[in-house]
Amino acid sequence: MLYTVIDPLEVFQTPKNEKTYCKKVANAVVEGVKYNQRILLTRLISTNPGDYLNPMFQPGSVWTEK
């Protein structure tokens, strides 16, 4: 049983068919969702704590693909 105030349809909704984009940058891997020519960053994978403080790698930032 799931105890939540959120609508069950919102909790168990099927994920949208989004294209995931992964790219290795320096010693980190960034993951995002691709929309047209833009990439919305959703995740950073790195062993360097300094990468998480870099504003360029923050989730929600938008990159343009070249």
C-alpha distances in whole Angstrom, upper triangle without the diagonal:
4,6,10,13,14,14,11,15,16,13,13,17,19,21,25,28,29,32,31,35,35,39,40,42,44,42,39,36,35,32,32,32,35,36,40,42,39,37,34,33,29,30,33,33,36,37,39,38,40,39,36,38,40,40,40,37,35,32,32,36,38,40,43,43,47
4,6,10,10,11,9,12,13,10,11,15,17,19,23,26,27,30,29,32,33,36,38,39,42,39,36,34,32,30,29,29,32,33,37,39,36,34,31,30,26,27,30,30,33,35,37,35,38,36,33,35,37,36,37,34,31,28,29,33,35,37,40,41,44
4,7,9,11,10,14,14,11,13,16,20,21,24,28,29,32,31,34,35,38,39,40,43,41,37,35,34,31,31,30,34,34,38,40,37,35,32,31,27,28,31,32,34,35,37,35,38,36,33,35,37,36,37,34,32,29,29,33,35,38,40,42,45
4,5,8,8,12,11,9,12,15,18,20,22,26,27,30,29,32,33,36,38,39,41,39,36,34,32,29,28,28,31,32,35,37,34,32,29,28,25,26,29,30,33,34,36,34,36,35,31,33,35,33,35,32,29,26,26,30,32,35,38,39,43
4,7,9,12,11,10,13,15,19,20,23,26,27,30,30,33,34,37,39,40,42,41,37,35,33,30,29,28,31,31,35,37,34,32,29,28,25,27,30,32,34,36,37,35,37,35,32,33,35,33,35,32,29,26,26,30,32,35,37,39,43
4,6,8,7,7,10,12,15,17,19,23,23,27,26,29,31,34,36,37,40,38,35,32,30,27,26,25,28,28,31,33,31,29,26,26,23,24,28,29,32,34,36,34,35,34,30,32,33,31,32,30,27,24,23,27,29,32,34,36,40
4,5,5,7,9,10,14,16,18,21,23,26,26,30,32,35,37,38,41,40,36,34,31,28,26,25,28,28,31,33,31,29,26,27,24,26,29,31,34,37,38,36,38,36,33,34,36,34,34,32,29,26,25,28,30,33,35,36,40
4,5,5,6,8,12,14,17,20,22,25,25,29,31,34,36,38,41,39,36,33,31,28,26,25,28,28,31,34,31,29,27,27,24,26,29,31,34,36,38,36,38,36,33,35,36,35,35,32,30,26,26,29,31,33,35,36,40
4,6,5,6,9,12,14,17,19,23,23,27,29,33,35,37,40,39,35,32,30,26,25,23,25,25,28,31,29,27,25,26,23,25,29,30,34,36,38,37,38,36,33,35,36,34,34,32,29,25,25,28,29,31,33,34,38
4,6,5,9,11,13,16,17,21,21,25,27,30,33,34,37,36,32,29,27,24,22,20,23,23,26,29,26,25,22,22,20,22,25,27,31,33,35,33,35,33,30,32,32,30,31,28,26,22,21,25,26,28,30,31,35
4,6,9,11,13,17,18,21,21,24,26,29,31,33,36,34,31,28,26,23,21,20,23,24,27,30,27,25,22,22,19,21,24,26,29,31,33,32,33,31,28,31,32,30,30,28,25,22,21,25,26,29,31,32,36
4,6,9,12,15,17,20,20,24,26,29,32,33,36,35,31,28,26,23,22,20,23,24,27,30,28,26,23,23,20,22,25,26,30,32,34,33,35,33,30,33,33,32,32,29,27,23,23,27,27,30,32,32,36
4,6,9,12,14,18,18,22,24,28,30,32,35,34,31,28,25,22,20,18,20,21,24,27,25,23,21,22,19,21,25,26,30,32,34,34,35,32,30,32,33,31,31,28,26,22,22,25,25,27,29,30,33
4,6,9,12,15,16,19,22,25,28,30,34,33,29,26,24,20,18,16,18,19,22,25,24,22,20,21,18,20,24,25,29,31,33,33,35,32,30,32,32,31,30,27,26,22,22,25,24,26,28,28,31
4,6,8,11,12,16,18,22,25,27,30,29,26,22,20,16,15,13,15,16,19,22,20,18,16,17,15,17,20,22,25,28,30,30,31,28,26,29,29,28,26,24,22,19,18,21,21,23,24,24,27
4,6,9,11,15,18,21,24,26,30,30,26,23,20,16,14,11,12,13,16,19,17,16,15,16,15,17,21,23,26,30,31,31,32,29,27,29,29,27,26,23,22,19,18,20,19,21,22,22,25
4,7,9,13,16,19,23,25,29,29,25,22,19,16,13,10,11,12,14,17,16,15,15,16,15,18,21,22,26,29,31,32,32,29,28,30,29,28,26,24,23,20,19,21,19,20,21,20,23
4,6,9,13,16,20,22,25,26,22,19,16,12,10,7,7,9,11,14,13,11,11,13,12,15,18,20,23,27,28,29,29,26,24,27,26,24,22,20,20,17,16,17,16,16,17,16,20
4,6,10,13,17,19,23,23,20,16,14,10,8,6,6,8,10,12,12,10,11,12,12,14,17,18,22,25,27,27,28,24,24,26,25,23,21,19,19,16,16,17,15,15,15,14,17
4,7,10,14,16,19,20,16,13,10,7,6,5,6,10,12,13,12,9,10,10,9,11,13,14,18,21,23,24,24,21,20,23,22,21,18,16,17,14,14,15,14,14,15,14,17
4,7,10,13,16,17,14,10,8,6,5,6,6,10,12,12,10,8,9,9,10,10,12,13,16,20,21,22,22,19,19,21,19,19,16,14,15,13,14,14,12,11,12,11,14
4,7,10,13,13,10,7,6,4,7,9,10,14,15,14,13,10,11,9,10,9,10,10,13,16,18,19,20,16,17,19,18,18,15,13,15,13,15,14,14,12,14,12,15
4,6,10,11,8,6,5,7,9,11,12,15,17,15,13,11,12,11,12,11,10,10,12,15,16,18,18,14,16,18,16,17,14,12,14,14,16,15,14,12,13,11,13
4,6,7,6,4,6,9,12,15,15,19,20,18,17,14,15,13,14,12,10,9,10,13,14,16,16,13,15,17,15,17,14,12,15,16,18,16,16,14,15,14,15
4,6,5,6,7,11,13,16,17,20,21,18,17,14,15,13,15,13,10,10,10,13,12,15,14,10,13,15,12,14,11,10,13,15,17,15,15,13,14,13,14
4,6,8,10,14,16,20,20,23,25,22,20,18,19,16,18,15,12,11,10,11,11,13,12,10,13,15,13,15,13,12,15,17,20,18,18,16,18,17,17
4,7,10,14,17,20,22,25,26,24,22,19,20,16,17,14,11,9,7,8,8,11,11,9,12,14,13,16,14,12,16,17,20,19,20,18,20,19,20
4,7,10,13,17,19,22,24,22,19,16,16,13,14,11,7,6,5,7,8,11,11,8,10,13,12,14,12,10,12,14,17,16,17,16,18,18,19
4,7,10,14,15,19,21,19,17,14,14,11,11,8,6,5,6,10,11,13,14,10,11,15,13,15,13,10,12,13,15,15,15,14,16,16,18
4,7,10,12,16,18,16,14,10,10,7,8,6,5,6,9,12,13,14,14,11,11,14,12,13,10,7,10,9,12,11,12,11,14,13,16
4,7,10,13,16,15,13,9,8,6,6,5,6,8,11,15,16,17,17,14,13,16,15,15,13,10,11,9,11,11,11,11,14,13,16
4,6,10,13,12,10,6,5,4,5,6,9,11,15,18,19,20,20,16,15,18,16,15,13,10,11,9,9,10,9,9,12,12,15
4,7,10,11,8,6,5,7,7,10,13,15,18,22,23,23,23,20,19,21,19,18,16,14,14,11,10,11,10,10,12,12,15
4,6,7,6,5,6,9,10,13,15,18,21,24,25,26,25,22,21,23,21,19,17,15,16,14,12,12,10,9,10,9,13
4,6,5,6,8,11,13,16,18,21,24,28,28,28,28,24,23,25,23,21,18,18,18,15,13,13,10,10,10,10,13
4,6,8,11,14,16,19,21,24,26,30,30,31,30,26,26,27,25,23,20,20,20,18,16,15,12,11,9,9,12
4,7,10,13,16,18,20,22,25,28,28,29,28,24,24,25,23,20,17,18,19,18,16,14,10,9,6,6,8
4,7,10,13,15,17,20,22,26,26,26,25,21,21,22,19,17,14,14,15,14,12,10,7,6,4,6,9
4,6,9,12,13,16,19,22,22,23,22,18,18,19,17,15,12,12,12,11,9,8,6,5,6,7,11
4,6,9,12,15,18,21,21,21,21,17,16,17,16,13,11,10,10,8,6,6,5,6,9,11,14
4,6,8,11,14,18,18,18,17,14,13,14,13,11,9,7,7,5,5,6,6,8,11,12,16
4,7,10,14,17,18,17,18,14,13,15,14,13,12,9,8,5,6,8,10,11,14,15,19
4,7,10,13,14,14,15,12,10,13,13,13,12,8,8,6,9,10,12,13,16,17,20
4,6,10,11,11,12,8,8,11,11,12,11,7,8,8,11,11,13,14,17,17,20
4,7,9,10,12,9,9,13,13,14,13,10,11,11,15,15,17,17,20,20,22
4,5,7,9,7,8,11,12,14,14,10,12,13,17,17,19,18,21,21,23
4,6,9,8,9,12,13,17,16,14,15,17,20,20,22,22,25,25,27
4,5,6,8,10,11,14,14,12,14,16,20,19,21,21,24,24,26
4,5,6,7,9,13,14,12,13,15,18,18,21,21,25,26,27
4,5,5,7,10,12,10,12,15,18,17,20,20,23,24,26
4,5,5,9,9,7,9,12,15,14,16,16,19,20,22
4,6,8,9,7,7,10,13,13,16,16,20,21,24
4,6,9,8,8,11,14,13,16,17,21,22,24
4,5,6,7,11,13,11,14,14,17,19,21
4,5,5,9,10,8,11,12,15,18,20
4,6,9,10,7,9,9,12,14,16
4,6,9,7,9,10,13,15,17
4,6,6,9,11,15,17,20
4,6,9,11,15,16,20
4,6,10,13,15,19
4,7,10,13,16
4,7,10,13
4,6,9
4,6
4
